[in-house]
Amino acid sequence: MSISNTPPALSITIATRESRLALWQAEHVKALLEQKGHRVNLLGMTTKGDQILDRSLSKVGGKGLFVKELEVALEEGRADMAVHSLKDVPMDLPDGFVLACVMEREDPRDAWVSSVCASLSELPQGAVVGTSSLRRLVLLREALDALGRADVRIEPLRGNLDTRLRKLDEGQYHAIVLAAAGLKRLGLSGRIRHVFEPADSLPAAGQGALGIEVRADRPDLIQALAPLVHLPTWHRVAAERTVSRAMGGSCSMPLAAYAQWEAAESGQLRLDAAWGDPEGLQGVVRVSEQAPVHDLAQAEALGQRVAEALRAAGAQPPAVGD
């Protein structure tokens, strides 16, 4: 008598934001789970992060505003799992929740989107560039200063991906900077005029990766998600997210962290990080370290060392209450 190792088919409800990109991500996970024999439906929700569009995230509560309502749905049993853009997930999940799956990463880089010019250096006099990210603001300002372009203004840009593109097309901005991954997932690669290499615009921790959150007391879901896990990505983003956690993990802190395999076959992971002063009173601090990484604990240890190196180089975590 043979015993099957195939996990039983489940009936799964995925909680998701209702933006077009969030729905694409949830549909992507839904299709993969259905291929494994599970029955899946979606529960669309609007989060506070989607509703508050007139202020920057750093001033209204940070990235957790995009996940709280989804977590409430999990807690109340209205949904079984939530699919997130990992860069929007707070560094520490609430008690009773776990990150059960990290999927293979899309392009983690930043993208320049403009109908006016193909790069920073081609911006017209007095141009306005839009970004939602303090990280991008600091890195853009550094690059503009190097070009002697004090005339260029960097203005806040909120809303989902389609809203941001509409604001650009309406002429509110000469250019905007977005995550390349979202544009590619929605078939909008044609809007990208230039992709910044990490050396020029270091990505945010977890950018381009999808994470799936479940309640910690659902081992059946963790087992069902196991085939979707991409460990090389998980190790990379674990190192990146540890830097952010160790530095305070705040949306009010311009922080970049990006890991890449130097030699995947030997498990050598290189982790670059950058910190900027929100007030612009000091230059951007950059550090880089590498180490063999074969599990999450080693990835997190590398992230911790990089955070310590950032502090030693002058980076300051946000003050308590920021």
C-alpha positions in Angstrom: 0.0 0.0 0.0 1.5 3.3 -1.1 1.0 6.5 0.8 0.7 9.7 -1.2 2.8 12.8 -0.2 0.6 15.1 -2.2 -1.1 17.6 0.2 -4.9 17.6 0.2 -6.7 20.1 -2.0 -7.9 23.2 -0.1 -10.5 25.8 -0.6 -8.6 29.1 -0.3 -9.6 32.7 -0.2 -6.9 35.3 -1.1 -7.3 38.8 0.4 -6.0 41.4 -2.0 -6.0 45.1 -2.6 -8.2 46.1 -5.5 -5.6 48.0 -7.6 -4.9 46.5 -11.0 -1.4 45.5 -10.0 -2.5 43.9 -6.7 -5.2 42.0 -8.5 -2.7 40.8 -11.1 -0.5 39.5 -8.3 -3.4 37.7 -6.5 -4.6 36.2 -9.8 -1.0 35.0 -10.5 -0.9 33.2 -7.2 -4.5 31.9 -7.7 -3.5 30.4 -11.0 -0.5 28.7 -9.6 -2.4 27.2 -6.6 -5.2 26.0 -9.0 -2.6 24.2 -11.0 -1.9 22.3 -7.8 -5.5 21.3 -7.5 -6.7 23.9 -4.9 -10.0 25.8 -5.3 -9.2 29.6 -5.0 -11.2 32.8 -5.0 -10.3 36.4 -4.3 -11.6 38.9 -1.7 -10.9 42.4 -3.0 -10.4 45.1 -0.3 -9.5 48.8 -0.2 -6.8 49.7 2.4 -6.1 52.9 4.2 -3.0 53.2 2.1 -5.2 53.2 -1.0 -7.6 55.8 0.5 -5.1 58.4 1.8 -3.6 60.0 -1.4 -2.9 63.6 -0.4 0.0 62.9 2.0 3.2 61.0 1.8 3.3 57.5 3.4 6.0 58.6 5.8 3.5 61.1 7.3 0.4 58.9 7.6 1.7 55.7 9.1 4.0 54.0 6.6 3.7 50.9 4.5 1.6 49.0 7.0 -1.4 50.9 5.8 -1.4 48.7 2.8 -1.7 45.4 4.7 -3.6 46.0 7.9 -7.1 45.4 6.5 -5.9 42.3 4.8 -4.5 41.0 8.1 -7.9 41.7 9.8 -9.6 39.6 7.1 -7.1 36.7 7.9 -7.7 37.1 11.6 -11.5 37.0 11.2 -11.4 34.0 8.9 -12.8 35.9 5.9 -9.6 35.1 4.0 -6.9 32.5 4.2 -3.9 34.3 2.8 -2.8 37.7 1.6 -0.5 38.4 -1.4 1.7 41.4 -0.9 4.4 43.3 -2.8 7.1 42.5 -0.3 8.5 46.0 -0.3 5.2 47.1 1.2 5.2 44.6 4.0 6.4 45.9 7.5 9.6 44.3 8.7 7.9 42.8 11.7 4.5 41.0 11.3 1.9 41.1 14.1 1.9 38.2 16.5 0.1 35.2 15.0 1.1 35.9 11.4 3.9 34.6 9.3 5.4 35.1 5.9 4.8 31.6 4.5 6.1 32.1 1.0 8.4 34.3 -1.1 8.2 33.8 -4.8 10.7 34.3 -7.5 11.7 37.9 -8.0 10.7 40.1 -11.0 13.0 42.9 -12.1 14.0 44.7 -8.8 15.2 47.9 -10.4 13.7 51.4 -10.6 12.3 52.6 -13.9 12.3 56.1 -15.4 9.0 56.9 -17.1 8.6 60.0 -19.2 7.1 61.3 -22.4 9.5 64.3 -22.3 13.0 62.9 -21.9 14.8 59.6 -21.7 17.0 60.3 -18.6 17.7 62.7 -15.7 20.3 64.5 -17.8 17.8 65.4 -20.5 15.2 67.1 -18.1 14.1 70.6 -19.2 14.8 73.6 -17.1 12.6 73.7 -14.0 11.3 70.2 -14.5 9.2 68.3 -11.9 10.0 64.6 -11.1 7.5 62.6 -9.1 8.2 59.8 -6.7 6.4 58.2 -3.7 9.6 57.1 -2.0 12.0 58.9 0.3 14.7 56.5 -0.8 14.2 57.5 -4.4 14.0 61.2 -3.5 17.4 61.1 -1.8 19.1 59.1 -4.6 17.5 61.3 -7.3 18.7 64.5 -5.4 22.2 63.1 -5.2 22.2 62.4 -8.9 20.8 65.8 -9.8 23.3 67.5 -7.6 26.1 65.7 -9.5 24.6 67.1 -12.7 24.4 70.6 -11.3 20.6 70.5 -11.7 19.3 72.4 -8.6 16.5 73.7 -10.8 14.7 70.3 -10.9 12.0 69.8 -8.3 11.1 66.4 -6.8 7.5 66.3 -5.8 5.4 63.6 -4.0 3.5 61.1 -6.2 0.8 58.9 -4.6 -1.9 56.6 -5.9 -1.8 53.2 -7.6 0.2 52.5 -10.7 -2.5 53.6 -13.1 -3.1 56.8 -11.1 0.5 57.7 -11.2 0.8 57.2 -14.9 -2.4 59.3 -15.5 -0.9 62.1 -13.4 2.2 61.9 -15.6 0.2 61.9 -18.8 -1.8 64.9 -17.6 1.4 66.9 -17.4 1.7 67.2 -13.6 5.2 65.8 -13.9 7.9 65.7 -16.5 9.0 62.3 -15.4 8.2 59.8 -12.6 10.2 56.9 -11.1 8.4 53.6 -10.5 9.3 50.0 -9.8 10.1 48.2 -13.0 8.4 45.1 -11.7 4.9 46.5 -11.6 5.2 47.9 -15.1 6.4 44.6 -16.5 3.7 42.6 -14.7 1.0 44.7 -16.2 2.4 44.6 -19.7 3.5 48.2 -19.5 7.2 47.7 -20.3 6.8 50.1 -23.2 6.3 53.0 -20.8 9.9 52.5 -19.5 12.4 54.9 -21.0 15.3 53.9 -18.8 16.0 51.3 -16.1 18.4 52.4 -13.4 21.1 49.9 -12.6 21.4 49.2 -8.9 24.7 51.2 -8.8 22.7 54.3 -9.8 19.5 53.8 -7.9 19.8 51.0 -5.2 16.4 49.2 -4.9 14.3 49.1 -1.7 14.4 45.9 0.4 12.2 43.3 -1.2 11.4 45.3 -4.3 10.1 43.1 -7.2 9.3 40.1 -4.9 5.9 38.8 -3.9 5.3 37.6 -0.3 2.3 35.6 0.9 1.2 36.0 4.5 -0.9 33.6 6.5 -1.9 33.0 10.1 0.7 31.1 12.0 -1.8 28.4 13.0 -2.4 27.3 9.4 0.2 24.7 8.6 -2.0 23.4 5.8 -1.6 26.6 3.9 2.1 26.7 4.6 2.4 23.2 3.1 0.2 24.2 0.1 2.4 27.2 -0.6 5.7 25.3 -0.4 5.9 24.6 -4.1 5.7 28.3 -4.9 8.6 29.2 -2.7 11.8 30.4 -4.4 14.6 30.1 -1.8 17.2 32.1 -3.7 14.9 35.1 -3.7 13.8 34.5 -0.1 17.5 34.5 1.0 18.1 37.7 -0.8 15.1 39.6 0.5 15.7 38.2 4.1 19.1 39.9 4.1 17.6 43.1 2.7 14.7 43.2 5.1 17.0 42.6 8.1 18.9 45.7 7.2 15.7 47.7 7.3 14.5 46.0 10.5 17.8 46.7 12.2 17.7 50.3 11.1 14.2 50.9 12.4 12.2 49.8 9.4 10.5 53.2 9.1 8.9 54.7 6.0 10.4 58.0 7.2 13.9 56.7 6.6 15.5 56.8 3.1 17.0 53.4 3.1 18.0 51.0 0.2 19.1 47.4 0.6 19.7 45.1 -2.3 21.3 41.6 -2.3 22.5 39.7 -5.3 24.3 36.4 -5.8 28.0 36.8 -6.6 28.4 33.1 -7.1 25.1 31.2 -6.6 26.7 27.8 -6.8 28.9 28.6 -3.8 26.2 30.6 -2.0 28.1 33.9 -1.9 25.7 36.7 -1.4 26.6 40.4 -1.8 24.5 42.9 0.1 24.6 46.6 -0.7 22.8 49.2 1.4 22.5 53.0 1.3 21.1 55.5 3.7 20.2 59.1 3.1 19.6 62.0 5.5 15.9 63.0 5.1 17.0 66.6 5.8 19.7 66.5 3.3 22.3 67.7 5.8 24.8 64.9 5.0 25.6 62.8 1.9 24.4 59.4 1.2 26.1 56.6 3.2 26.8 53.4 1.3 28.2 50.0 2.5 28.7 46.6 0.9 29.5 43.2 2.3 29.3 39.6 1.1 29.2 36.2 2.8 28.3 32.6 2.1 24.5 32.2 2.6 22.8 28.8 2.6 19.8 29.5 4.9 17.6 32.3 6.3 19.7 32.6 9.5 22.9 33.3 7.5 21.0 35.8 5.3 19.7 37.7 8.3 23.2 37.6 9.9 24.6 39.3 6.8 21.8 41.9 6.9 22.6 42.6 10.6 26.3 43.2 9.8 25.4 45.6 7.0 23.1 47.5 9.3 25.9 47.8 11.8 28.3 49.0 9.1 25.8 51.6 8.0 25.6 53.0 11.6 29.3 53.0 11.9 29.5 55.0 8.7 27.1 57.6 10.0 23.7 56.4 9.2 21.1 57.3 11.8 17.9 55.2 12.5 14.8 57.4 12.8 14.0 58.8 16.3 11.5 57.0 18.3 8.0 58.2 17.3 9.0 59.0 13.7 
